[in-house]
Structure formats: C-alpha cells, structure tokens
Amino acid sequence: MSTNIAMWSGPRNISTAMMYAFGNRPDCEAWDEPFYAFSLVHHGNDHPMRDEIIAANDSDWNSLVRRCTAPSAKPVFYQKHMTHHMLPGYDRSWIKGLVNAFLIREPERVLASYTQKWADVTLRDIGFVEQAEIFDMVAEHLGHAPPVVNADDVLNDPEGVLTKLCTACGISFDRAMLSWNAGPKPFDGNWAPHWYNAVWKSTGLSKPEPKHVELPGALQKIADAARPYYEKMRPFRIT
C-alpha cells in the first residue's frame, strides 16, 4: 500500500523543485499537476501550449480522482497539485483520503515570478483562495492543521524542513531529496519547456535571494487580496 501525498500549492511556488526532491527518491512515483488538462478544458484558460497539454493528458475528473486515490507501484506516490485546478462545482471529498500538505509563499513573490512567464493574471490564477478552502476542509476532517511548509523556510533549511515534513506525512526522510541532476525529469508534464527552464538548471534546493519585491499597482491589489489566505496558513508552517 502506498502513501499518497498531495502537495497543494499555487504556481511559481518552488512546487516543481519540491516535486524533484520527492521524485529523486527511489521509492517514490511523482505526478506533475494531474488536473492541468482538466482545468484547461473546463475553465477555458488560454495558457501556453494549451492544445498540446489537452491532447497529451487526461482531462476526465473521475478517472483522475481514481488514479490520485489508487495505490502506486512504489511506496510513496507524490502528487504535485495546483489548487486553482480544483474548479468549483466538483466534489473535493476524495482529497480527505490522501495525505495532504500545503506549500505556501508570499503572494508578492508568486506574482513577480508568474508575470515573468505569463502577463495575464488574476487572483484565481494563483490559487490562494482555493488553497485556503482545501486547507480548511482537510483540517476539519483531521481535527487539526495538516502540515504546511513555507517556500523560503524550505530553501533556507532543506534538510531540516523536509525531514519534519516527511515525518508529518508518515514517511522517512531520504537524503536523495536534497540534490538531483540538472535537466528535464521523466515525470515532468509536457508543459515543462515553457515553465521549467529555471528549475532545469537546478541541482537542489538553494537559498532564496534576499530581495524586496515591488509590484505595479494592479498586481499589488491582487497580492493584497491574496495576503489574508497566506496569513491564515502561515502560523501552521513547519520551521
């Protein structure tokens, strides 16, 4: 029986680097953004490589849920989920059957990174509202807060935070999570050439650059709207 770990985050939140950390474990199967094609089909987002993503990936909600909740051939099944792919009107109760963790990052940093790749962005595109909704659902189901990791905390102390995260998820820490070979990974989604150029150059989780983020007015309004959802989860983060 596998431990099916769902890591919930928005985009541009070291989520791919975290997937690489888990995916580098020999005992782990990694799945990159299971519901991306589903979201493109049913929400109609005009994203880079939209047609190619839809053509190459499952977009049926029920079959995706079945695979997310089914045992993996490996002991650990790590699923990198984007919270904004969980569209309204679809039953999320299956999520309670997974081991859930939440990856957060300051909204200003998310937006600064996102707009380097795609200029058109709304509050919904960065997934803070949906992340808080899923967090509340899981916390209510468990009777306590599920594990939360802050991107900067992970980058500042990869071994310490990942060790505690693994313990919280019911698995042992593996030092293979601390480094990987540069370049594409076999479990990358087919959208990787557009989004993953920076993480392809990486060989591990490196310290964040200490820089202040200045956003133009329209983006700062989105960051301000996202901030309460970030602050809601931040007190529960692993340090």
C-alpha positions as CSV (number, residue, x, y, z in Angstrom):
1,M,0.0,0.0,0.0
2,S,1.4,3.4,-0.9
3,T,1.4,6.7,0.9
4,N,-0.3,9.0,-1.5
5,I,0.9,12.5,-0.7
6,A,-0.9,15.5,-2.2
7,M,1.1,18.7,-2.1
8,W,-1.2,21.7,-2.6
9,S,0.2,25.0,-3.9
10,G,-0.3,27.7,-6.4
11,P,2.0,28.3,-9.3
12,R,5.5,29.8,-9.1
13,N,6.0,28.5,-5.5
14,I,9.0,26.1,-5.8
15,S,6.4,23.4,-6.4
16,T,8.4,21.8,-9.2
17,A,11.6,21.8,-7.1
18,M,9.7,20.1,-4.3
19,M,8.4,17.5,-6.8
20,Y,12.0,17.0,-7.9
21,A,13.1,16.5,-4.3
22,F,10.5,13.8,-3.8
23,G,10.8,12.4,-7.3
24,N,14.5,11.8,-6.7
25,R,13.7,9.2,-4.0
26,P,14.0,5.7,-5.4
27,D,10.8,4.7,-3.5
28,C,8.7,7.5,-5.0
29,E,6.4,7.9,-8.0
30,A,5.9,11.6,-8.8
31,W,2.9,13.0,-10.8
32,D,3.1,16.5,-12.2
33,E,-0.2,18.6,-11.9
34,P,-2.7,15.9,-12.5
35,F,-5.6,18.2,-13.2
36,Y,-3.9,20.7,-15.5
37,A,-5.6,19.5,-18.7
38,F,-8.9,19.1,-16.9
39,S,-8.7,22.8,-15.8
40,L,-7.8,24.0,-19.3
41,V,-10.8,22.1,-20.8
42,H,-13.4,23.1,-18.3
43,H,-12.2,26.6,-17.3
44,G,-11.1,27.6,-20.8
45,N,-7.8,29.2,-19.7
46,D,-5.7,30.4,-22.6
47,H,-2.4,29.1,-21.4
48,P,0.9,28.5,-23.3
49,M,0.8,25.1,-25.1
50,R,-2.9,24.7,-24.2
51,D,-3.8,22.4,-27.1
52,E,-0.7,20.2,-26.6
53,I,-1.4,19.8,-22.9
54,I,-5.1,18.8,-23.5
55,A,-4.1,16.4,-26.2
56,A,-1.4,14.6,-24.1
57,N,-3.1,14.4,-20.7
58,D,-6.3,13.0,-19.1
59,S,-9.0,15.7,-18.6
60,D,-11.7,13.5,-17.1
61,W,-12.3,14.4,-13.4
62,N,-13.5,10.9,-12.4
63,S,-10.6,9.0,-13.9
64,L,-8.1,11.5,-12.4
65,V,-9.6,11.1,-9.0
66,R,-9.4,7.3,-9.3
67,R,-5.7,7.5,-10.1
68,C,-5.0,10.0,-7.3
69,T,-6.6,7.8,-4.7
70,A,-5.3,4.4,-6.1
71,P,-2.2,2.7,-4.7
72,S,1.0,3.3,-6.5
73,A,3.5,0.6,-7.5
74,K,6.0,2.4,-5.3
75,P,5.7,3.0,-1.5
76,V,5.4,6.8,-1.9
77,F,3.1,8.5,-4.5
78,Y,3.8,12.2,-4.6
79,Q,1.2,14.4,-6.4
80,K,2.1,18.0,-7.2
81,H,-1.4,19.7,-7.3
82,M,-2.2,23.2,-8.3
83,T,-5.0,24.5,-6.1
84,H,-6.6,26.6,-8.8
85,H,-7.2,23.4,-10.9
86,M,-9.9,22.4,-8.3
87,L,-12.7,24.1,-10.1
88,P,-16.0,24.9,-8.3
89,G,-18.8,22.5,-8.7
90,Y,-16.7,19.4,-8.5
91,D,-16.7,17.1,-5.4
92,R,-13.4,17.5,-3.5
93,S,-14.2,15.0,-0.7
94,W,-11.8,12.4,-2.2
95,I,-9.0,14.7,-1.1
96,K,-9.7,13.6,2.5
97,G,-8.4,10.1,1.7
98,L,-4.9,11.4,0.8
99,V,-2.0,12.6,3.0
100,N,-2.3,16.3,2.4
101,A,0.4,19.0,2.8
102,F,0.4,22.7,1.8
103,L,3.2,24.7,0.2
104,I,2.8,28.5,0.7
105,R,4.7,31.5,-0.5
106,E,4.3,35.3,-0.1
107,P,1.8,36.5,-2.8
108,E,4.2,39.3,-3.9
109,R,6.9,36.7,-4.8
110,V,4.4,34.4,-6.5
111,L,3.2,37.3,-8.7
112,A,6.6,38.6,-9.5
113,S,7.6,35.1,-10.7
114,Y,4.3,34.4,-12.5
115,T,4.4,37.5,-14.6
116,Q,7.8,36.8,-15.9
117,K,6.3,33.9,-17.7
118,W,2.7,35.0,-18.4
119,A,1.4,38.5,-18.2
120,D,-2.3,37.9,-17.8
121,V,-3.0,37.0,-14.1
122,T,-5.9,37.2,-11.7
123,L,-6.4,36.2,-8.0
124,R,-7.9,32.9,-9.2
125,D,-4.8,32.1,-11.3
126,I,-2.5,32.0,-8.3
127,G,-4.7,29.7,-6.2
128,F,-4.6,31.3,-2.8
129,V,-8.4,31.2,-2.2
130,E,-8.7,27.5,-3.3
131,Q,-5.7,26.6,-1.2
132,A,-7.3,28.0,1.9
133,E,-10.6,26.2,1.1
134,I,-8.8,22.9,0.8
135,F,-6.8,23.6,3.9
136,D,-9.9,24.2,5.9
137,M,-11.6,21.1,4.6
138,V,-8.6,18.9,5.5
139,A,-8.1,20.5,8.9
140,E,-11.8,19.9,9.7
141,H,-11.5,16.3,8.6
142,L,-8.4,15.7,10.7
143,G,-9.3,17.7,13.7
144,H,-6.0,19.6,13.5
145,A,-4.0,21.6,10.9
146,P,-2.3,19.5,8.2
147,P,1.4,20.1,7.5
148,V,2.3,23.5,6.0
149,V,5.7,24.4,4.5
150,N,6.7,27.9,3.5
151,A,8.9,28.1,0.4
152,D,11.5,30.3,2.0
153,D,11.8,28.0,5.0
154,V,12.4,25.0,2.8
155,L,15.1,26.9,0.8
156,N,16.8,28.2,3.9
157,D,16.9,24.7,5.6
158,P,16.1,22.0,3.1
159,E,17.2,19.0,5.3
160,G,15.5,20.3,8.5
161,V,12.2,21.2,6.9
162,L,12.0,18.2,4.6
163,T,12.8,15.9,7.5
164,K,9.9,17.3,9.5
165,L,7.6,17.3,6.5
166,C,8.3,13.6,5.8
167,T,7.6,12.7,9.5
168,A,4.3,14.7,9.3
169,C,3.4,12.7,6.2
170,G,4.2,9.4,7.8
171,I,7.3,8.5,5.7
172,S,11.0,8.5,6.5
173,F,13.4,11.2,5.2
174,D,15.7,10.3,2.4
175,R,18.9,12.3,1.7
176,A,18.3,11.7,-2.0
177,M,15.7,14.6,-1.7
178,L,18.5,17.1,-1.2
179,S,20.0,17.0,-4.7
180,W,19.3,15.9,-8.2
181,N,20.8,16.0,-11.7
182,A,20.2,19.2,-13.8
183,G,17.8,18.9,-16.7
184,P,14.3,17.6,-17.5
185,K,12.8,14.8,-15.5
186,P,10.8,11.8,-16.8
187,F,7.8,12.8,-14.7
188,D,7.7,16.5,-15.9
189,G,4.4,17.5,-17.5
190,N,4.6,18.2,-21.3
191,W,4.3,22.0,-20.4
192,A,7.7,21.9,-18.8
193,P,9.6,23.6,-21.8
194,H,7.6,26.8,-21.2
195,W,7.6,26.9,-17.3
196,Y,10.6,24.9,-16.0
197,N,13.7,26.4,-17.6
198,A,15.0,27.8,-14.3
199,V,14.4,24.6,-12.3
200,W,16.0,22.5,-15.0
201,K,19.3,24.4,-14.2
202,S,18.9,23.5,-10.5
203,T,20.6,20.6,-8.7
204,G,18.9,21.1,-5.4
205,L,17.1,23.5,-3.1
206,S,19.2,26.6,-2.8
207,K,18.9,29.6,-0.5
208,P,16.4,32.4,-1.7
209,E,17.8,35.7,-2.9
210,P,17.1,38.4,-0.3
211,K,15.4,40.9,-2.4
212,H,12.5,43.2,-1.9
213,V,9.6,42.8,-4.4
214,E,8.0,45.9,-5.9
215,L,4.8,45.3,-7.8
216,P,2.9,47.7,-10.0
217,G,-0.4,48.9,-8.6
218,A,-2.7,46.3,-10.4
219,L,-0.6,43.4,-9.3
220,Q,-0.2,44.7,-5.7
221,K,-4.0,44.8,-5.5
222,I,-4.0,41.1,-6.3
223,A,-1.3,40.4,-3.7
224,D,-3.3,42.4,-1.1
225,A,-6.4,40.3,-1.9
226,A,-4.3,37.0,-1.6
227,R,-2.5,38.1,1.6
228,P,-5.2,37.0,4.2
229,Y,-5.3,33.5,2.8
230,Y,-1.5,33.3,3.1
231,E,-1.6,34.6,6.6
232,K,-4.3,32.1,7.6
233,M,-2.0,29.2,6.9
234,R,1.4,30.7,7.8
235,P,1.1,30.2,11.6
236,F,0.9,26.4,11.0
237,R,4.1,26.2,8.9
238,I,6.9,23.8,9.8
239,T,10.0,25.6,10.9
